Amino acid sequence: FFMDILHHVDIARTCAAVRRVMRPGGTIVGDELYTSRFLQRSIRESWVVDRLLYRRMVRYVYGRDDPYITADEHKIDETGLAHVAAMCRPISYAWFNLFVGRIVPDRSDAVCKLDRTLARAFGPLGRLVAGRVVFDGGSIAGLRPSASS
C-alpha cells in the first residue's frame, strides 16, 4: 500500500524492492501526487505560473505561506507510474484533483465532489490534467517463489 510515499523515494528502486519481497499474486494499491509531464512543463513550469501566480496562490490553496513541500518531493509522472505498472497485471487508475489542491483549497466538500466529477468526465484523458492518481494492480508480474518459500 502506497499512500503519499512514492513521491519521496526513488520509484524504480522502491518498485524493485517491492517485487523482491512481495508474494506472487499480491496486490498493490496506491494514492499518490501526480502530474503529467505535459502539464508540468507547459503550465506548471511556465513563467506566469512559476514566478507570478503560484507565489500568490500558496496562502489561498494551502492556508499558509509555506506549501510544506520537502526537499525530496517530486511529483509522479508517466515514468514513475510505468515502474509501478511493470509490477502489476492488470493495473487500473483513477485520476482526480484537476483543480483541488492546485487552484482551489480542499476545504469544501461540494468543490471536491465537482472536481472528482469533472475528472471522471475526462475518462482516460484525465491522466493529462490530474493532480492525484489512485492505482491498484494484482498478480505481480514476473515473480517466482524463492528457494526458501
N, C-alpha and C positions, 0 to 999 in steps of 0.2 A: 504494500500500500504506500503510495507516494502522495503526500499532502504538502504542497508548497516546499518541497525539498530539492527537487531536481534543478531548479534554477540557482542553487547554491553550490552545486558539485560539478565535476567533470562527468557529463552524462555518459559518454562512451565507456569510461572506466567503471562507473556505477552499474551500468547495464551488464557489463562483463561479470562483475561480482555477483549480481543478482542471478544471472544464468548459472553461475558456478554453484550457488547454494540452494537454488530452488528445485523442488521436486518436479519430475516430469508431470505434466497435466496441471501444474499450478496456475494460478490466475494473478494477473497484475491489474491493479486499479490505481488510478491517479487523478489528481486535481491540481493543475499547475498554471502558473502565469504563462502566457503565450503571446507572441506577436509574429505575424508573417514577415519574412524578410522584405517583401514589397512594402508593406505598411511601415515597417521600421525605417527603411531607407528613404522612401518617398515622402512620408509625412512626419513621423516622429523625429527624425534627424534633420528635418528641414530647418533652415534658419528661422523662419517665422515661429515654428513650434518650439524649437530648442532654446532660442535666445529671447523670444518675446512672450509667447503665450504660456509656456509651461511654468515659468517662474511666477507668473501672475495667478495661475490656477492652483498651485500647490495647496495653499491655505483652504480654498474652497473645496477641492476634491478630498484632501486628506484631513482637513480640520486642524491643521498645524502647519508651521512654517517649514518643517523638515519632513520629506516624504518617507522617512525611515527605510531608506534603501541601503543595504550593507555593501561593503566593498566587493564581496564575492558574487553579488547578484548579476545574473544575465537572463534575459527572457528566453524561454524555449522557443525555437522556431522549427521550421520543417526538418532541419538537420537533426536536431535533438529528438524530435518525435520519430524520425526514421530509426534511430538507435533503439527506441522502445518498441517500435513496430517489428523490428528484426527478431525480437524475442517472442513474439506472440502470433498465433494464428487461430482464429481471426482476431482482429482488433477493431474496436469501434470508438468513435469520437463524438463528443457533444461540445459544440462551440458556444461560448456565451461571453457576456460583458463586452458588448460593442461600444457602449458609452460609459457604463457604470465603472467607476474607479479610474477612468481616464479623463472624462469631461465633466461628469456629474458624480457626486458622492453616493455611497450606497446606503444612505440614511432613510430612504423612502421605499417601502415595500412595493408601492404602485410603480415607481420608476424601475425598480429591479425586475418586476414582472413584465413590464413593457419591453425592457431590454432583452429579456430571455425570449419573449415572443418574436421580436424582430430578428434575433439570432436564428431561431428555428425557421423563420421565413426565408432566410438566406440559404438554408439547406447546406449542401456540401461546400458552397462558396463562403460559408461562414468562416472557414479557415483563413480566408484572406483578410478579414476585418476583426476577428475575435481578440479578446484580451485575456481569456482563460480557456482552458480545454480540460474536459474530463475524458478519461480514456479507460478502457478495460479490454483485456485480452486473455485468452486462455491457451492451453496446450502449448507450453513453452517450446518453441521451435528448436530442434537440434539437440535437445538434452538427452543424455543417455545415463542410466543408473551407474553410479560409480562402483568400484570393486567392493567397497565397504557397505553398499546398500543391501 
